[in-house]
Amino acid sequence: MAMATSSNTNIKRATAAASTIILVHGTGHGGWCWYRVTTLLRAAGHRVHAPDLAASGADARPLRDVPIFEDYSRPLLDAVAALPDGARAVLVSHSFGGLSVALAAEMFPEKVAAAVFVTAFMPDCTHQRLYVFEQLTPREWDRTDSVTDDKHVPPSVFLGPEFLRQKLYQLSPPEDYTLSQSLARVSSFYIADQQGKPPFSEARYGAVKKVYVVCKQDMAIVESYQRTMVAGCPEAEVREIADADHMAMFSTPVELAAHLADVANTY
């Protein structure tokens, strides 16, 4: 397992063979949360796409029209499937988006140059797919202002403003926290739909190159648990951002963009 830390924040310009970079948001967010990183990467010549997953961001569908996890992940799956023959993309996930990226890598391993997990849930090939999420069942979140509705189809969750401010955005610029309060949406963790699904396969998801970006100041998926997930995928390259909270795309956008540009040019 390779280890790298980042003190050099120069964003490498795209090479002639640079892969497309697809940025995948987490629960309750949308492609909008990548706006700083997207701008930096495009300025360096990288091809970047930050889709809204279904019923997220600017996607107009209500959550009730997105009953299963594959439907939720469909905008990402369609983007990967649409890559030209022989083309590959670097898939970058954040938080719960790690499970969508893992699904895309399982379905289209030949189209994935690398799967990057930015303080994201990174499943292994041993346990059922939701294992890494269920091991961090957020009991402490129950004492916050987040709201769940188990009777909704699918069961819904809305991450409350104080939870976001204290646990996710505590080091991020206040204007980005304010933006989140305008754009955050109800979402789902799709637990019932994903329970019982077999592990991702060694031959497909397991064969895709993986990079984990440890965000050392994350108070939602804490560093020790990030490293527990890495231990389940010991082949993953590990990078660190010392001053990143959970929302690394806001708290340390230049440093994160530098890592992603380097991955795109390397894999």
C-alpha positions as CSV (number, residue, x, y, z in Angstrom):
1,M,0.0,0.0,0.0
2,A,1.5,3.3,-1.1
3,M,1.4,6.3,1.1
4,A,1.6,9.9,0.0
5,T,1.0,13.2,1.7
6,S,0.5,16.5,-0.1
7,S,2.3,19.7,0.6
8,N,2.6,20.6,-3.1
9,T,-0.7,22.1,-4.2
10,N,0.3,22.7,-7.9
11,I,-2.5,21.4,-10.1
12,K,-1.0,19.4,-12.9
13,R,-2.1,20.2,-16.3
14,A,-3.8,17.5,-18.3
15,T,-1.6,15.2,-20.3
16,A,-2.4,14.4,-23.9
17,A,-3.8,11.0,-22.7
18,A,-5.6,12.4,-19.6
19,S,-8.7,10.5,-18.6
20,T,-12.1,12.1,-18.1
21,I,-12.8,12.9,-14.4
22,I,-16.3,12.2,-13.1
23,L,-17.0,13.7,-9.7
24,V,-19.7,12.0,-7.6
25,H,-21.4,13.7,-4.7
26,G,-22.7,12.3,-1.4
27,T,-26.1,12.1,0.3
28,G,-28.3,15.2,0.1
29,H,-25.9,17.1,-2.1
30,G,-25.5,17.4,-5.9
31,G,-22.9,18.1,-8.6
32,W,-22.9,21.7,-7.4
33,C,-20.7,20.8,-4.4
34,W,-17.8,20.2,-6.7
35,Y,-17.9,23.7,-8.3
36,R,-14.5,24.8,-6.8
37,V,-12.7,21.6,-7.8
38,T,-14.3,21.5,-11.2
39,T,-13.2,25.0,-12.0
40,L,-9.7,24.3,-10.9
41,L,-9.4,21.1,-12.9
42,R,-10.9,22.5,-16.0
43,A,-8.6,25.5,-15.9
44,A,-5.7,23.0,-16.0
45,G,-7.2,21.3,-19.1
46,H,-8.9,18.3,-17.6
47,R,-12.2,17.0,-18.8
48,V,-14.6,17.1,-15.9
49,H,-18.2,16.0,-15.4
50,A,-20.1,16.4,-12.0
51,P,-23.5,14.8,-12.6
52,D,-26.4,15.1,-10.3
53,L,-27.5,11.6,-9.1
54,A,-31.2,10.9,-9.4
55,A,-33.4,13.1,-7.2
56,S,-30.4,15.1,-6.2
57,G,-29.1,18.6,-7.0
58,A,-30.9,20.0,-10.1
59,D,-32.4,16.6,-11.0
60,A,-36.1,17.3,-11.0
61,R,-37.3,13.9,-9.9
62,P,-38.8,13.5,-6.4
63,L,-37.2,10.8,-4.2
64,R,-40.4,8.7,-4.5
65,D,-39.6,8.2,-8.2
66,V,-36.2,6.8,-7.4
67,P,-37.0,3.7,-5.3
68,I,-33.8,1.7,-5.7
69,F,-30.1,2.4,-5.4
70,E,-29.4,1.5,-9.1
71,D,-32.0,4.1,-10.1
72,Y,-30.3,6.7,-7.8
73,S,-26.9,5.9,-9.3
74,R,-28.2,5.8,-12.9
75,P,-26.8,9.2,-14.0
76,L,-23.3,8.0,-13.1
77,L,-23.8,4.6,-14.7
78,D,-25.1,6.2,-17.9
79,A,-22.2,8.6,-18.0
80,V,-19.7,5.8,-17.7
81,A,-21.5,3.6,-20.2
82,A,-21.5,6.4,-22.7
83,L,-17.7,6.8,-22.8
84,P,-16.4,6.0,-26.2
85,D,-14.8,2.6,-26.9
86,G,-11.4,2.5,-25.4
87,A,-11.9,5.5,-23.3
88,R,-11.7,5.4,-19.5
89,A,-12.6,7.8,-16.7
90,V,-11.3,8.5,-13.2
91,L,-14.3,8.2,-10.9
92,V,-14.1,10.3,-7.8
93,S,-16.5,9.7,-5.0
94,H,-17.3,11.6,-1.8
95,S,-19.0,10.2,1.3
96,F,-22.0,7.9,0.4
97,G,-21.0,8.4,-3.3
98,G,-18.4,5.7,-2.8
99,L,-21.1,3.1,-3.1
100,S,-22.2,4.5,-6.4
101,V,-18.7,4.5,-7.7
102,A,-18.1,1.0,-6.6
103,L,-21.3,-0.1,-8.5
104,A,-20.0,1.7,-11.6
105,A,-16.7,0.0,-11.3
106,E,-18.4,-3.4,-10.8
107,M,-20.5,-2.9,-13.9
108,F,-17.9,-1.2,-16.2
109,P,-14.4,-2.1,-14.9
110,E,-12.9,-1.7,-18.4
111,K,-14.1,1.9,-18.5
112,V,-12.6,3.0,-15.1
113,A,-9.0,4.2,-15.0
114,A,-9.2,4.6,-11.2
115,A,-11.8,4.8,-8.5
116,V,-11.0,7.6,-6.0
117,F,-12.6,7.7,-2.6
118,V,-12.5,11.1,-0.9
119,T,-13.4,10.3,2.7
120,A,-15.9,8.0,1.1
121,F,-17.4,4.6,1.9
122,M,-15.0,2.2,0.1
123,P,-16.4,-1.4,0.1
124,D,-14.2,-4.5,0.0
125,C,-14.8,-7.7,-1.9
126,T,-15.4,-9.8,1.2
127,H,-18.5,-8.4,2.9
128,Q,-21.9,-7.5,1.6
129,R,-22.0,-4.2,-0.2
130,L,-23.4,-2.1,2.7
131,Y,-21.0,-3.5,5.3
132,V,-18.7,-0.4,5.4
133,F,-21.8,1.8,5.8
134,E,-23.4,-0.3,8.4
135,Q,-20.3,-0.5,10.5
136,L,-20.5,3.3,10.9
137,T,-24.2,3.3,11.7
138,P,-24.4,6.9,12.7
139,R,-25.8,6.5,16.2
140,E,-24.4,9.9,17.2
141,W,-26.3,11.5,14.3
142,D,-29.6,10.5,16.0
143,R,-28.9,13.2,18.6
144,T,-28.7,15.9,15.9
145,D,-31.3,17.6,13.8
146,S,-31.1,15.2,10.9
147,V,-34.6,13.8,10.0
148,T,-35.4,10.3,8.8
149,D,-38.7,8.8,7.6
150,D,-38.6,5.0,7.5
151,K,-42.1,4.8,6.1
152,H,-41.2,6.8,3.0
153,V,-40.5,4.7,-0.1
154,P,-37.5,4.6,-0.3
155,P,-36.8,5.4,3.4
156,S,-35.6,9.0,3.5
157,V,-33.0,11.1,5.3
158,F,-32.5,14.8,5.5
159,L,-29.2,16.0,7.0
160,G,-30.0,18.8,9.3
161,P,-28.3,22.2,9.2
162,E,-26.6,21.9,12.6
163,F,-25.3,18.4,11.7
164,L,-23.9,19.8,8.5
165,R,-22.4,22.8,10.2
166,Q,-20.8,21.0,13.2
167,K,-19.8,17.6,11.6
168,L,-19.4,18.2,7.9
169,Y,-18.6,21.8,7.2
170,Q,-16.8,22.8,10.4
171,L,-13.6,24.0,8.5
172,S,-15.3,25.0,5.2
173,P,-16.0,28.6,4.2
174,P,-19.2,29.9,5.7
175,E,-20.5,30.9,2.2
176,D,-20.3,27.2,1.1
177,Y,-22.2,26.1,4.2
178,T,-24.8,28.8,3.3
179,L,-25.0,27.5,-0.2
180,S,-25.7,24.0,1.1
181,Q,-28.7,25.3,3.0
182,S,-30.2,26.5,-0.3
183,L,-29.5,23.4,-2.3
184,A,-29.5,20.4,0.1
185,R,-32.3,17.8,-0.6
186,V,-33.9,14.8,1.0
187,S,-32.2,11.6,0.0
188,S,-31.9,7.9,1.0
189,F,-29.3,5.4,2.0
190,Y,-31.2,2.6,0.3
191,I,-30.4,0.2,3.1
192,A,-33.3,-2.2,2.4
193,D,-32.6,-2.3,-1.3
194,Q,-28.9,-3.0,-0.9
195,Q,-29.1,-5.5,2.0
196,G,-28.4,-9.0,0.9
197,K,-26.6,-8.0,-2.3
198,P,-23.5,-10.1,-2.7
199,P,-20.1,-8.5,-2.3
200,F,-18.5,-6.7,-5.2
201,S,-16.4,-9.1,-7.2
202,E,-12.7,-9.5,-7.1
203,A,-12.7,-9.9,-10.9
204,R,-14.5,-6.6,-11.6
205,Y,-14.6,-4.0,-8.9
206,G,-11.7,-5.6,-7.1
207,A,-9.5,-5.3,-10.3
208,V,-10.0,-1.5,-10.6
209,K,-7.2,0.7,-9.3
210,K,-8.2,2.5,-6.1
211,V,-7.0,5.7,-4.4
212,Y,-8.2,6.7,-0.9
213,V,-7.9,10.4,0.1
214,V,-7.9,10.5,3.9
215,C,-9.3,13.8,5.3
216,K,-7.8,14.0,8.7
217,Q,-10.2,16.6,10.2
218,D,-13.4,14.8,9.2
219,M,-15.8,14.6,12.1
220,A,-18.4,12.5,10.3
221,I,-16.3,9.6,8.9
222,V,-13.4,10.0,11.2
223,E,-9.8,9.3,10.2
224,S,-9.6,6.0,12.1
225,Y,-12.6,4.6,10.3
226,Q,-11.3,5.8,6.9
227,R,-8.2,3.8,7.6
228,T,-10.3,0.8,8.7
229,M,-11.8,0.8,5.2
230,V,-8.4,1.1,3.6
231,A,-7.3,-1.9,5.5
232,G,-10.1,-3.8,3.8
233,C,-8.6,-2.8,0.4
234,P,-4.9,-3.0,1.1
235,E,-4.0,-2.5,-2.6
236,A,-5.4,1.0,-2.6
237,E,-3.0,4.0,-2.8
238,V,-3.5,6.3,0.2
239,R,-3.2,10.1,0.1
240,E,-3.8,12.5,2.9
241,I,-5.1,16.0,3.3
242,A,-4.2,17.3,6.8
243,D,-6.6,20.2,7.0
244,A,-9.7,18.8,5.3
245,D,-13.0,18.4,7.0
246,H,-15.6,16.1,5.5
247,M,-16.3,18.6,2.7
248,A,-12.7,18.6,1.4
249,M,-14.0,20.1,-1.9
250,F,-14.8,23.3,0.1
251,S,-12.2,23.3,3.0
252,T,-9.2,22.3,0.8
253,P,-10.2,22.6,-2.9
254,V,-6.8,23.4,-4.3
255,E,-5.1,20.5,-2.5
256,L,-7.9,18.1,-3.4
257,A,-7.8,19.2,-7.1
258,A,-4.0,18.7,-7.1
259,H,-4.5,15.1,-6.0
260,L,-7.2,14.4,-8.5
261,A,-5.2,15.9,-11.4
262,D,-2.2,13.8,-10.4
263,V,-4.3,10.7,-10.3
264,A,-5.8,11.5,-13.7
265,N,-2.3,12.0,-15.2
266,T,-1.0,8.8,-13.5
267,Y,-3.6,6.1,-14.1
